[in-house]
Amino acid sequence: MKSELKYHIWTEGCQMNVADSRRVSSALERLGYRGTPRPEEADVIVLNTCVVRQSAENKAVGRLFSLKPLKKRNPGLVINLMGCLVGVKGHDKLRQRFPFVDVFSPPSDPGPLIAHLTQEEVRSLETESTQRRFALMDGDLLLPEAERGKLVSAFIPVVYGCSHACTYCIIPYKRGVERSRPAEEILTEARALVRQGVKEITLLGQIVDRYGKDIPDGPKLWDLLHRLHEEVEGLERIRFLTSHPNWMTDELLDAVAELPRVMPHIEVPIQAGNDEVLKNMRREYTAEDYRRLIGKIRARIPGASIATDIIVGFPGESAAQFQDTYDLLAELELDVAHLARYSPRPGTVSARRMPDDVTEEEKWRRFRLLEELQEGIAAEINARYQGEQVEVLFEDKVKGRWRGRTPTNKLVFVESEADLRGQILPVTITWTGPWSMQGALPLAKPQGGIPVPFHNA
């Protein structure tokens, strides 16, 4: 056995996959493995996959086949296929298709990989050493060594799976039914992350507002927000996503409005602005319902930023129905619109029952129309920050500039020679664009009267 074992993780897809990969890293590092960015150096390679769109699935399959030469040169290499490409309903067909893969893991479950490794490798370690490694931060999430003390913002899944089943969505088939994590487990994870330098956490769920709905007399999301706010010392900011219009309750809005460390940023997708299209999507609300919700959010949380998701080219969407979506987006003037072209996913209701009858050319045309509209809206909203001072939590340095986010999730870049990582500092906005802003730290005047850049030591 090699004196130092290494692992490499490739992650594609949503924030949930990012959180899942960190959980795998935590388990591997407790077994004594160390991360490497070079797959050719690794003893274990994990591909954490996404299949929400065909392009993501194609990328995962291509990446997987690229590993075959490594496996041929090193038969002892362990390849783990994980995530939505595997799903929760078995992997016999995948095993036939990819016989060089050693382990198949459902989403959010490092168990099969760890079981395989402990059977094949850890049995040769001394018992005392094995127990010591497993005891390290037992029960907590251990960040990868390269991120400890450096990661500022982290994701915590609170609801796995989904039971809503929109007609276009593959998630319920791949991630299973909705399952809420115990509140104490979430609080323990949050504390562990804070101990390792994390300042901000984002609670994740396919419909995060439904947290606790599957637990008899269980806590609700607003209860969890209160507990995180009150009980996790050192946690500076709390966010959550993604919401659903039908589950965005008054109690949840009250929690955002009343708790200073819960950030005023709401992600609540509409998907389409036409009622017939929404019905075909099985979204179970109307455009007017969504319009009223946006009004309620703005009344209860003045200044909050709001993000939405929109799918163009859903089966049967006419030009007039698309225009309804365009007009509603123009009317509501939301901060962010995540846009996607409809892609049929095998097994979903829309793929089985609804012809994909909007051409790719037309999907792209509609996509670009919304993209151009939203760019103008976002530019106008961000321009209001010009000259204003905002609190920015700095995460990392990119191309010589520090990158951080405002409470409303606006991306801000600042030039500074000081180490700003993990600090929340006042920044005066000096330039705005649709996707980001630039700012300057205030100047402090020392006794000598010469201005120097302000920074929190």
C-alpha positions in Angstrom: 0.0 0.0 0.0 1.3 3.5 -0.9 2.3 5.7 2.1 0.1 8.5 0.8 -3.3 7.9 -0.8 -4.8 10.5 -3.0 -8.3 11.2 -4.4 -9.7 13.4 -7.2 -13.3 14.6 -7.4 -14.9 16.1 -10.5 -18.2 17.8 -9.9 -20.8 18.9 -12.4 -24.2 20.5 -11.8 -26.0 22.2 -9.0 -25.1 23.4 -5.5 -26.4 20.2 -4.1 -23.7 18.3 -6.0 -21.0 20.7 -4.7 -22.2 19.9 -1.1 -22.3 16.2 -1.9 -18.7 16.3 -3.2 -17.6 18.0 0.0 -19.2 15.2 2.0 -17.3 12.6 -0.1 -14.1 14.6 0.5 -14.8 14.6 4.2 -15.2 10.8 4.3 -12.1 10.2 2.2 -9.9 12.5 4.3 -11.0 10.8 7.5 -9.7 7.6 5.9 -6.3 9.3 5.3 -6.7 10.3 1.6 -5.5 13.7 0.4 -7.0 15.6 -2.5 -5.2 16.2 -5.8 -6.3 18.3 -8.8 -4.5 15.8 -11.1 -6.6 12.7 -11.8 -3.5 10.8 -13.1 -2.1 11.0 -9.5 -5.2 9.7 -7.8 -5.9 6.3 -6.2 -9.6 7.2 -6.2 -11.5 9.2 -8.7 -15.1 10.3 -8.1 -17.3 11.7 -10.9 -20.3 13.5 -9.3 -22.7 13.9 -12.2 -25.7 15.9 -13.3 -28.4 15.0 -15.9 -30.7 17.9 -15.6 -29.9 18.7 -19.2 -28.6 16.5 -22.0 -25.4 18.6 -22.3 -24.6 17.8 -18.7 -25.1 14.1 -19.2 -23.0 14.1 -22.3 -20.2 15.9 -20.5 -20.3 13.3 -17.7 -20.2 10.4 -20.0 -17.3 11.9 -22.0 -15.4 12.5 -18.8 -16.0 9.0 -17.7 -14.7 7.5 -20.9 -11.6 9.7 -20.7 -10.7 7.7 -17.5 -10.5 4.4 -19.3 -6.8 4.8 -20.2 -5.9 5.6 -16.6 -7.7 2.5 -15.4 -5.9 0.4 -18.0 -2.5 1.7 -16.9 -3.4 1.3 -13.2 -5.9 -1.5 -12.6 -5.9 -0.7 -8.8 -7.4 2.8 -9.5 -10.9 3.0 -8.0 -13.4 4.8 -10.2 -16.6 6.0 -8.5 -19.6 7.2 -10.5 -21.9 9.2 -8.4 -24.9 11.5 -8.6 -27.9 11.9 -10.8 -26.5 9.8 -13.7 -26.6 6.9 -11.2 -29.9 7.9 -9.4 -31.7 5.9 -6.7 -33.3 3.1 -8.7 -30.4 0.8 -9.4 -27.4 0.8 -11.8 -27.4 -2.6 -13.6 -27.5 -0.9 -17.0 -24.8 1.5 -16.1 -22.6 -1.4 -14.9 -23.0 -3.1 -18.3 -22.2 0.2 -20.1 -19.2 1.1 -17.9 -17.6 -2.1 -16.8 -14.4 -0.2 -15.8 -16.3 1.6 -13.0 -15.8 0.1 -9.6 -18.4 1.8 -7.5 -21.8 3.3 -8.3 -23.2 5.8 -5.7 -26.6 7.4 -5.5 -26.8 11.2 -5.0 -25.7 12.5 -1.6 -24.4 9.1 -0.5 -20.7 8.4 0.0 -21.5 5.1 1.7 -20.9 2.7 -1.3 -17.5 4.2 -2.0 -16.4 4.2 1.7 -17.6 0.6 2.1 -15.6 -0.5 -1.0 -12.5 1.3 0.2 -12.7 0.0 3.8 -13.0 -3.6 2.5 -10.3 -3.3 0.0 -7.7 -1.0 1.7 -8.3 -0.1 5.3 -8.3 -3.8 6.4 -4.5 -3.7 6.0 -4.1 -0.8 8.4 -3.5 -1.2 12.1 -6.7 -1.1 14.1 -5.4 1.7 16.3 -4.6 3.9 13.3 -8.0 3.2 11.7 -9.8 4.1 14.8 -7.8 7.3 15.2 -8.6 8.4 11.6 -12.4 7.7 12.1 -12.4 9.6 15.4 -11.2 12.8 13.7 -14.1 15.2 14.1 -16.4 12.2 14.3 -20.0 13.2 13.3 -18.9 16.5 11.8 -18.2 17.6 8.2 -14.4 17.8 7.7 -13.6 20.2 4.9 -10.9 19.1 2.4 -7.5 20.1 3.7 -7.1 22.6 0.9 -10.3 24.5 2.0 -9.9 24.5 5.8 -9.5 28.1 6.9 -10.0 29.3 3.4 -13.6 28.5 2.5 -15.8 31.4 3.4 -19.3 30.3 2.0 -20.6 26.7 2.1 -23.7 24.8 1.2 -25.7 22.6 3.7 -28.4 20.3 2.2 -31.5 20.3 4.4 -33.9 18.5 2.1 -32.9 15.7 -0.1 -35.0 14.6 -3.1 -38.3 16.0 -4.2 -41.9 14.8 -4.2 -43.5 17.6 -6.3 -42.7 16.2 -9.7 -43.0 19.0 -12.2 -43.6 17.4 -15.6 -40.2 18.5 -17.0 -38.0 17.6 -14.0 -35.9 14.5 -13.6 -34.9 15.2 -10.0 -37.6 13.1 -8.3 -36.6 10.1 -10.5 -32.9 10.5 -9.8 -32.8 11.8 -6.2 -35.9 10.1 -4.8 -38.7 11.3 -2.6 -38.4 14.3 -0.3 -36.4 13.7 2.9 -35.7 16.4 5.5 -32.5 16.1 7.6 -32.9 16.4 11.4 -32.3 19.9 12.7 -29.7 18.9 15.2 -27.6 17.3 12.4 -27.8 20.5 10.4 -26.8 22.6 13.4 -23.9 20.3 14.1 -22.7 20.6 10.5 -23.0 24.4 10.6 -20.9 24.6 13.8 -18.3 22.3 12.2 -18.1 24.5 9.2 -17.8 27.7 11.2 -15.0 26.1 13.3 -13.1 25.6 10.0 -13.5 29.2 8.9 -16.8 29.3 7.1 -18.7 32.6 7.6 -21.8 32.0 5.4 -24.0 29.0 4.8 -26.7 28.4 2.2 -29.4 25.9 3.1 -30.3 23.7 0.1 -33.3 21.9 -1.1 -35.1 21.3 -4.4 -38.0 22.9 -2.6 -36.2 24.2 0.4 -39.4 25.8 1.9 -40.8 22.4 2.4 -38.2 21.5 5.0 -39.8 19.5 7.8 -43.0 18.8 5.9 -42.2 15.1 5.8 -41.5 14.9 9.6 -44.6 14.6 11.9 -44.6 17.7 14.1 -41.2 18.5 12.7 -39.5 21.9 12.5 -40.2 24.2 9.6 -37.6 26.2 7.6 -38.3 29.4 9.6 -37.7 27.4 12.8 -34.4 26.2 11.5 -33.4 29.8 10.4 -34.1 31.0 14.0 -32.0 28.2 15.5 -29.1 28.8 13.2 -29.3 32.5 13.8 -29.4 32.2 17.6 -27.3 29.1 18.3 -24.4 29.0 15.9 -21.8 31.4 17.2 -19.5 32.9 14.5 -22.0 32.3 11.7 -22.3 35.7 9.9 -24.7 35.1 7.1 -27.5 32.6 6.3 -29.1 32.1 2.9 -31.5 29.4 1.5 -32.6 28.1 -1.9 -34.5 27.2 -3.9 -38.0 28.2 -3.0 -41.4 27.4 -4.6 -44.2 30.0 -4.9 -46.7 27.7 -3.2 -44.5 27.3 -0.1 -43.2 30.8 0.5 -45.1 31.5 3.7 -45.6 34.6 5.8 -43.6 32.9 8.6 -40.7 32.4 6.3 -40.8 36.0 5.0 -41.0 37.2 8.6 -37.8 35.3 9.5 -35.9 36.9 6.6 -37.2 40.3 7.6 -36.6 40.0 11.3 -33.3 38.0 11.6 -30.3 40.3 10.8 -28.0 37.4 9.7 -30.6 35.9 7.3 -29.8 37.7 4.0 -32.5 39.6 2.1 -32.2 37.5 -1.1 -35.0 35.2 -2.3 -34.7 32.7 -5.1 -38.3 31.7 -6.2 -38.7 30.4 -9.8 -41.7 31.2 -12.0 -40.6 29.0 -15.0 -43.2 30.6 -17.3 -45.5 33.6 -17.4 -48.4 31.9 -19.1 -51.0 30.0 -17.1 -51.6 27.2 -19.6 -47.8 26.6 -19.8 -47.6 26.6 -16.0 -50.4 24.1 -15.9 -48.7 21.8 -18.4 -45.5 22.1 -16.3 -47.6 21.1 -13.2 -46.4 24.1 -11.3 -49.8 24.6 -9.5 -49.9 28.4 -9.4 -50.8 31.1 -11.9 -48.9 34.1 -13.2 -51.1 36.3 -11.0 -50.3 34.2 -7.9 -46.6 34.8 -8.7 -47.2 38.5 -9.2 -48.9 38.8 -5.8 -46.0 36.9 -4.1 -43.4 39.3 -5.5 -45.5 42.2 -4.2 -45.7 40.5 -0.8 -41.9 39.9 -0.7 -41.2 43.5 -1.5 -43.6 44.8 1.0 -42.3 42.6 3.8 -38.6 42.8 3.0 -38.0 46.3 1.4 -34.8 46.2 -0.7 -34.7 42.5 -1.0 -33.2 41.0 -4.2 -35.3 38.4 -6.0 -34.1 35.8 -8.5 -36.2 33.6 -10.7 -35.8 30.7 -13.1 -37.4 30.6 -16.6 -37.6 27.8 -19.2 -38.2 28.8 -22.8 -39.6 26.5 -25.5 -41.6 24.1 -23.3 -43.7 21.7 -25.4 -46.6 23.5 -26.9 -45.4 27.0 -25.9 -46.7 29.4 -28.6 -45.2 32.7 -29.5 -48.1 34.4 -27.7 -47.5 32.4 -24.6 -43.8 33.2 -24.6 -44.7 36.9 -24.9 -46.7 36.5 -21.7 -43.4 35.4 -20.0 -41.5 38.2 -21.6 -44.0 40.8 -20.5 -44.2 39.5 -16.9 -40.4 39.6 -16.6 -40.4 43.1 -17.9 -43.1 44.1 -15.5 -41.6 42.5 -12.3 -38.0 43.7 -12.9 -36.3 41.0 -10.8 -32.7 41.1 -10.0 -31.7 37.8 -11.6 -33.3 35.5 -14.1 -31.7 32.1 -14.6 -32.7 31.1 -18.2 -32.8 27.6 -19.7 -33.9 26.2 -23.0 -36.3 23.2 -22.6 -34.5 19.8 -22.9 -36.6 16.6 -22.7 -35.3 14.2 -20.1 -36.1 10.5 -20.5 -38.6 9.3 -18.0 -40.3 12.6 -17.2 -43.9 13.2 -18.0 -43.2 15.9 -20.6 -40.8 13.6 -22.4 -43.3 10.7 -22.4 -46.5 12.7 -23.3 -45.6 16.0 -24.8 -43.9 16.4 -28.2 -40.8 18.7 -28.2 -42.3 20.9 -30.9 -40.5 24.2 -30.5 -37.4 24.2 -32.7 -34.0 24.8 -31.4 -33.7 27.9 -33.4 -36.8 29.3 -31.8 -35.7 28.3 -28.3 -32.5 30.2 -28.9 -34.4 33.2 -30.2 -36.6 33.3 -27.1 -33.7 32.7 -24.8 -31.7 35.6 -26.3 -34.8 38.0 -26.1 -35.1 37.3 -22.4 -31.4 37.5 -21.9 -31.2 40.9 -23.4 -34.3 42.1 -21.5 -32.8 40.8 -18.2 -29.4 42.4 -18.9 -31.1 45.8 -19.1 -33.1 45.2 -16.0 -30.1 44.0 -13.9 -28.0 47.0 -15.2 -30.7 49.4 -14.1 -31.1 47.8 -10.7 -27.4 47.7 -10.0 -26.9 51.3 -11.1 -28.9 52.3 -8.0 -25.9 51.2 -6.0 -23.5 53.7 -7.6 -21.9 55.8 -4.8 -23.6 53.8 -2.1 -21.8 52.0 0.8 -22.7 48.3 1.2 -21.4 45.6 3.5 -19.4 43.0 1.5 -18.3 39.5 2.7 -15.1 38.8 0.8 -14.6 35.2 -0.3 -11.4 35.0 -2.5 -9.1 36.7 -4.8 -9.6 36.4 -8.6 -7.2 37.9 -11.1 -5.7 40.2 -8.6 -9.0 41.5 -7.2 -10.9 40.5 -4.1 -14.4 39.1 -4.8 -17.3 39.3 -2.4 -21.0 39.6 -2.1 -23.5 42.1 -0.6 -26.4 40.9 1.6 -28.6 41.0 -1.6 -26.1 38.6 -3.3 -24.6 41.2 -5.6 -21.1 40.4 -6.8 -18.5 43.0 -5.9 -14.8 43.3 -6.8 -12.3 45.4 -4.8 -8.6 46.0 -5.3 -6.6 45.7 -2.1 -3.2 44.4 -1.0 -4.7 43.4 2.4 -6.0 39.9 3.1 -9.7 40.4 3.0 -10.8 36.8 3.0 -13.7 36.1 5.4 -14.1 39.8 6.4 -17.3 41.8 6.1 -16.3 45.4 5.2 -18.0 48.6 4.1 -17.4 49.2 0.4 -18.3 52.2 -1.7 -19.6 51.2 -5.1 -17.6 53.0 -7.9 -18.8 51.1 -11.0 -21.9 49.0 -11.8 -22.7 46.6 -14.5 -25.5 44.0 -15.0 -23.6 41.1 -13.6 -21.2 42.6 -11.1 -20.0 45.8 -9.5 -16.7 47.3 -8.4 -16.0 49.2 -5.2 -13.4 50.8 -3.0 -12.7 50.4 0.7 -13.0 53.6 2.8 -9.9 55.4 3.8 -8.9 55.8 7.4 -7.0 58.8 8.6 -4.1 58.0 10.9 -2.6 60.5 13.3 -0.2 61.7 10.6 -3.1 62.8 8.5 -2.2 60.7 5.4 -5.2 58.6 4.2 -4.5 54.8 4.1 -6.8 52.0 2.9 -9.1 50.8 5.7 -9.0 47.1 6.5 -10.2 45.0 9.4 -7.1 43.3 10.8 
